Structures are given as structure tokens and as C-alpha cells.
């Protein structure tokens, strides 16, 4: 009994449909969103909860990524850098001393195994 093979769409046709679909989705904009909302496939953003509105400033003072806006950053005096350098050097010396102590403690021979009494 002969079995009919299912008809498939050729690959170029599928690629063309995919490109057209992506192009249409990219160009949809507000009109496409309105249609999607009407169909129940998209949602509108909710208003923020009251505690969120109270804790976040209305106009945050940050520089968006990719902008050319610059702010003046206060420079630290050289004395502050010297203080930080001294603190880091003291911490390095402390860490080296702790490492040397751990090395010395690790070099002790292991204790002899326990002797079991013989009856």
C-alpha cells in the first residue's frame, strides 16, 4: 500500500517567511502593541507599589549608559593614597606572617599511631 509523503515547504520559503515575520515584528511599534493588547497577548506595565514610589526618587541622579554627560569627580589628596598604601602594606606583612606561621605548624611531624593494648 503506497503511503503519501507529507509535503514540506522548501527551506528558502521558510527563510523568507521568517525574515518577513521579523521585519513586521520590528516595525509594529505602538500599533502592533495595541493589537497585541487587544488580543490579550501583551500587557501594560503596572503602576509601582506605594512603598516603591516613596523610596525611589522621581528624578534619579545617575548618568545613563552611553551618554556624553560628565560629572566632576572629587579627587583624593595624595596623603589619603599614602595612608591607604601604608594600611595595605601592613595587611600584607600580617598575611605573610600568618602564612609563615601556618607553614611552620604544618611542618610538624604527625603523631605516632595509638598503641592498642594486648590482653
N, C-alpha and C positions, 0 to 999 in steps of 0.2 A: 504494500500500500504506500504510495508516494506521500511524503509529508512536505507541505509547502514551507519553505524557509521564510522567516519573518523579514519584512522589508526594513532595511536600515537606511538612515539618511547618510549621505556621504560626508566625510569629515569637513571638506570646505564649506558645506552648507551649515553644519553645526557651528563652525568657527565664525561664519558671517552672522548667524543669529546671535551668538554670544557677544560679538563686537557691537551689534546694533542695540542689544539689550543694555550693555554697559554704557553706551553713549546716551541712550534715552534716560537711564537712571541718573547719570551725571548732569543732564540738562533739565531734569524735572524741577528742581528748585522748590519754591513755595507752592506752585500749582500741584506738583506731584505729591507734596506733603499733605496738602488739603485733601486730595483724592484718597491718599492712604489713611488719613484720619477718618474720613467719611466711611471707608470700608472697614475700619476697626483694626487696621494693620499697623498704625502708628499712634503714638500718644503725645500729649502735650506735657511739657515739664510742669511739675507741681510747684506750688509756692513753698518756700523754705519754712520750716517749723519756727515758731516764735523764739525758742532758745537759740537757734542758729542765727536768726536775724539780729538778736540782741548782742551776740558775741562777735559777729563779724562786722568790720567797718563797712560803711556804704561805699567809700572810695578808698580801696586798699592802696597803700603807698609802695608799690613794687614796680619794677621795670619789666615790661613784658619781654619774652624771649624774642630775639630778632630785631628789637627796636634800636634806634640810634641815640636814645635818650641816655645821658650820663649823669651821674651824681658825684659830688665831691666827697671823697672818702678821706676821713681824717687820718693823717699819718702818725705812727707811733714814734716817740722820740728814741734816739739811739740808746739812751740809758735803759729804756724798757727792754730793748733787744739784748743788751749786755746782761740784764738781770735774768731774762729767760735763758740765755746761754749758760749762765752760772748754775741755774737750777737744773738744767738738763745735764750738765757735766757732773753735778753732784749725784743725780739719779743714776748716771752711767757708772760712776765709781761704786755706788751702793749695789747696783746689779752685778757688777763684776765681782765684788766681794762675796755676795750671796752665791754666785756661781762657783767661785773657788771653794767656798765652804762646802757646798753640795758635792763638788768633785772629791774633796778630801774625805767627806763622810762616806761617799760611795766606794772609796778605795780600801776601806777596812775589809779584812778577810771575813768570810762568812763564819758563823759559829759552827762548832763541831756538832755532828748529829747527836741526838739524845741516845743515851745508852739504856737499853731495856734490861730490866733485872732478869736474871735467870734463876729459876727455882729448882 
